[in-house]
Amino acid sequence: MKYQQLTAAVRGSIEALIHEKYSVRTIAGKLGVSPSTVSREIKKRGTLSGYYAKVAQSHYERVRGNCKQEKKCRYSKRQKYIVRKLELGWSPEQMAGRLKRINSPLYVCKETIYQFLYTDEWAKNEEKLYQYLRYGRKKRKKQTGRGVHRMKIPNRVSIHDRPAIVAQRTEYGHCEGDSVIYQNKMAINTINELLTGRVRFTKLVRKTADATKDALVAGISALGVKSYTVDNGTEFMDHEAVTSTTGVPIFFADTYCSNQRGSNENVNMLLRGYLPKRADITNLTQEELNDIAQELNNRPRKRLKFQTPNEYYQCLFNEGSSLAHDFRMYDQRDKGEVS
């Protein structure tokens, strides 16, 4: 028989039936509950002078009021860790994944962190910690994608002609690029490397083909680019000049298929977290933009098993070091941080 909490009315019936000298088993049969339920109720809430429904109900309500779900994220060390990482722009998934990777006693799942941010009185109403999330929404909302404008670019090379190794993400140097538009016709050129996830941002006074060409050429030397995959924006009209100058091919995704450059779209949204759509970037310096890129390059990624892009890059190219050795080194650093 399934156990259920007894009501005040049932307790009143138990008192009356006990007064009429019925046995525990008979009382249970009349009330449709287990005999052990009645027995426990009498032993637990009975008094020296007998069982009284009013006294039993008062005891139940007092004990029940103290039964509250543990607020895991209000534990001081875990709470401080969450707040500190939120200020650095980490998502709940990144926090949970990182804590699990380093086997930290502070580990909780991402949903627990989200619930803390959106339901806890201190976190939501007093500190408003949800503002540190990527979109800063007061209520959780399902994300939706955006379309891509149809543009005509001469002699563009389709993404379907791109070498298969690019999509496999096994070779360093293959990048995606785009432009994020801001007020006063200003823009930011975004580049992300597919294997490590490293990003580079360049401020554009105007979203022109010439300025974008310069940003792509500069990115080639900075990131060691072997190929670019971009959308069909007119700022990429000079793609042939980039290829002829540097030898780096540029491939174009299909129109209205931003999913073919999903990593770059995600990077654009991360940038929007720092510089919202309607932000005025007139006084934004390239140094400040570099700081944003560096912060993202030091943020753990689920795809990299919660290593950061910079960590993964260093492990790939540092001479005399193995991936396992470097991974342990970075994990030890984080263990010290959350201890």
Secondary structure, DSSP 4 states (H G I P E B T S, - for coil): ----PPPHHHHHHHHHHHHTT--HHHHHHHHTS-HHHHHHHHHHH-BTTB--HHHHHHHHHHHHHT-----GGGSHHHHHHHHHHHHTT--HHHHHHHHHHTT-TT---HHHHHHHHHH-IIIIIIS-GGGGSSS--SS--------------TTPEEGGGS-HHHHHT-STTEEEEEEEE-GGG-EEEEEEETTT--EEEEEESS--HHHHHHHHHHHHHHHT-SEEEE-S-GGGTTHHHHHHHH---EEEPPTT-GGGGHHHHHHHHHHHHHS-TT---TT--HHHHHHHHHHHHTS-BGGGTTB-HHHHHHHHH-TT--HHHHHHHHHHHHHHHH-
